[in-house]
């Protein structure tokens, strides 16, 4: 049975798509077209790469200008935005996909936990 979608996730998706709609207004004004799926993916990939650098910064191995924690919160949230936008463009129900995927992973983990022992391997 499908679990209800958390209200905050629904609100987040709605906010993400409203922000995307504003970007599309500007893209039309400045470029006479909105971003393609390829361009959206490039933007998302760029942000994911920056998250990698921010994680290195939290370990002290890659210094950045600015506040690492603040930047990391921003880029993680922005990554969620990209996922909502890309899923919408592909007509993927991300809420349903997330619930189904988490249920499948959870079931698999429960099975593995049930058939394994708590003692470390010899």
TIMI-918117 format. One line per field, with one value per residue (C-alpha): residue number from 1; residue in one letter; x, z, y. Coordinates in Angstrom, 1 decimal, padded with zeros to 4 digits, always signed. Example, Ala and Ser with C-alpha at 12.3 -4.5 7.8 and 13.67 -1.06 7.14 Angstrom:
resi 1 2
resn A S
x +012.3 +013.7
z +007.8 +007.1
y -004.5 -001.1
END
This chain:
resi 1 2 3 4 5 6 7 8 9 10 11 12 13 14 15 16 17 18 19 20 21 22 23 24 25 26 27 28 29 30 31 32 33 34 35 36 37 38 39 40 41 42 43 44 45 46 47 48 49 50 51 52 53 54 55 56 57 58 59 60 61 62 63 64 65 66 67 68 69 70 71 72 73 74 75 76 77 78 79 80 81 82 83 84 85 86 87 88 89 90 91 92 93 94 95 96 97 98 99 100 101 102 103 104 105 106 107 108 109 110 111 112 113 114 115 116 117 118 119 120 121 122
resn X X X X X X X X X X X X X X X X X X X X X X X X X X X X X X X X X X X X X X X X X X X X X X X X X X X X X X X X X X X X X X X X X X X X X X X X X X X X X X X X X X X X X X X X X X X X X X X X X X X X X X X X X X X X X X X X X X X X X X X X X X
x +000.0 +001.4 +002.2 +000.9 +003.4 +004.7 +003.1 +006.5 +007.7 +004.6 +005.2 +008.9 +007.9 +005.4 +008.0 +010.6 +008.3 +007.2 +010.8 +011.5 +008.6 +010.2 +013.5 +011.7 +010.3 +013.8 +015.2 +012.5 +013.3 +017.0 +017.4 +014.0 +013.8 +013.8 +016.6 +016.6 +016.8 +020.5 +021.1 +019.2 +021.3 +024.5 +023.3 +022.5 +025.9 +027.7 +026.0 +026.8 +030.4 +030.5 +028.9 +031.9 +034.3 +032.2 +032.5 +036.3 +036.1 +034.3 +037.2 +039.7 +041.3 +039.8 +039.5 +036.8 +036.0 +032.9 +031.1 +031.2 +028.2 +026.0 +027.1 +026.5 +023.0 +022.3 +023.7 +022.0 +018.7 +019.3 +020.1 +016.6 +015.3 +017.1 +015.6 +012.1 +012.6 +014.2 +011.6 +008.8 +010.4 +010.5 +006.9 +008.2 +006.2 +009.2 +007.1 +005.9 +009.3 +010.9 +008.4 +008.7 +012.5 +012.8 +010.3 +012.3 +015.6 +014.1 +012.7 +016.1 +017.9 +015.4 +015.9 +019.7 +019.6 +017.3 +019.6 +022.8 +024.3 +025.4 +028.8 +031.7 +032.9 +035.8
z +000.0 -001.0 +002.0 +001.9 +000.6 +003.4 +003.1 +003.2 +000.2 -001.7 -000.7 -001.7 -005.1 -005.6 -004.5 -006.8 -009.8 -009.1 -009.0 -012.2 -013.9 -012.9 -014.4 -017.6 -017.9 -017.8 -020.2 -022.7 -022.4 -022.7 -024.9 -026.6 -025.3 -022.1 -021.0 -022.6 -020.5 -021.4 -020.0 -016.9 -016.3 -016.8 -014.2 -011.8 -012.5 -011.8 -008.4 -007.5 -008.3 -006.1 -003.3 -003.6 -003.1 -000.1 +001.4 +001.0 +002.7 +005.7 +005.9 +005.7 +002.4 +000.0 +001.4 -000.1 +000.2 +002.4 +005.0 +004.1 +006.2 +004.7 +001.1 +001.7 +003.0 +000.0 -002.6 -001.1 -001.1 -004.7 -005.7 -004.4 -006.6 -009.6 -009.0 -008.8 -012.0 -013.9 -012.7 -013.8 -017.2 -017.6 -016.3 -013.4 -010.2 -007.9 -004.8 -006.0 -007.3 -004.0 -001.9 -004.1 -004.1 -000.3 +000.3 -002.0 -000.4 +003.1 +002.2 +000.9 +004.0 +006.3 +004.5 +004.7 +008.4 +009.2 +007.5 +008.9 +012.3 +014.6 +015.2 +013.0 +010.2 +011.1
y +000.0 +003.4 +005.7 +009.2 +011.8 +014.1 +017.5 +019.2 +017.2 +018.3 +021.9 +021.6 +020.4 +023.2 +025.8 +024.3 +024.3 +027.9 +029.0 +027.2 +029.0 +032.3 +031.2 +030.2 +033.7 +035.1 +032.5 +033.3 +037.1 +036.7 +033.6 +033.3 +029.7 +027.8 +025.5 +022.1 +018.9 +018.8 +022.3 +021.4 +018.4 +020.4 +022.9 +020.1 +018.3 +021.6 +021.9 +018.3 +018.9 +021.9 +019.8 +017.5 +020.4 +021.6 +018.1 +018.3 +021.7 +020.2 +017.7 +020.6 +019.3 +021.9 +025.4 +027.6 +031.3 +031.8 +029.7 +026.0 +025.0 +027.8 +027.0 +023.3 +023.9 +026.0 +023.6 +020.6 +022.4 +023.6 +020.0 +019.0 +021.8 +020.4 +016.9 +018.2 +020.2 +017.4 +014.9 +017.3 +017.7 +013.9 +013.5 +011.4 +011.3 +011.8 +011.4 +007.9 +007.0 +007.9 +006.0 +002.9 +003.0 +003.5 +000.7 -001.6 -000.7 -001.1 -004.5 -005.7 -004.4 -006.0 -009.4 -009.0 -008.1 -011.0 -013.6 -012.3 -012.7 -009.9 -011.4 -010.1 -012.4 -014.7
END
